[in-house]
Amino acid sequence: MKRLLLVCMSVLLVCSGCAWFEGHQGDKTAQELVQDGVDLFSEGHYIKAIESFEKLRDWYPFSKYAILAELKIADAHFNLKSYADAIFAYESFEQLHPRNEAIPYVIYRIGRSYFNQMGTPDQDPSHTAKALETYQRLARQYPDDAYASMARNDMVACYQNLSEHEFYVGVFYYKQKNYKAAKNRFLAVVEKYPDVGHHHAALTYLANCDLWIQTQEEPEEIASAPAP
């Protein structure tokens, strides 16, 4: 009796599951959903486009359009400037489809998502550092790809921003007469980011920091020092 009851329950669950699945499939075909998503995306209705692409991805995971839907979901988040969501979607795509021909584009977009959140030199440089790290990975893995070439212009801007940040913090410490901490920042400018805008000024500050460290004599004021 118990065995018969279990069999009946199993049949009911399978049938109800099939009805649910068929009901969703019956709403729209995969081709209709992808066309809706593409049309909405091209018209700038990114939130509704995401909804269509997510239905396609979830209802028809083995459809030939499912991979396109995953990529367009990431693109829609990017265009909405929802960069955290875009990064998550692009990274998920890369993990699921590491050999897909769109991977150079995907890595570039991850980098660009970080790049678009880059702050001013007095702000946290973590987004800039992540952008540079991602672009460097793209250049290593796909050195001849067009997206690697596009990333190189952004990489220069990343180097400049990181250099300006180190210089800014170095000047702050310098004005606080914390010359040892200032020296470390100016060394980073000279060694990690040479020739991107602050190299020569950093050398001047370094000389003054070394003078204090060696002699304990107060260095002269530097007229060109920016206000932190």
Salt bridges, closest charged atoms under 4 A:
ASP27 OD2 - HIS24 ND1 4.00
ASP36 OD2 - LYS28 NZ 2.47
GLU43 OE1 - HIS45 NE2 3.77
ASP58 OD1 - ARG57 NE 3.06
GLU70 OE1 - HIS97 NE2 2.64
ASP75 OD2 - LYS72 NZ 3.82
GLU94 OE2 - ARG137 NH1 2.82
GLU133 OE2 - LYS130 NZ 3.91
ASP154 OD2 - ARG112 NH1 2.70
GLU166 OE1 - ARG185 NH1 3.06
ASP210 OD1 - LYS183 NZ 2.82
GLU218 OE2 - LYS177 NZ 3.93
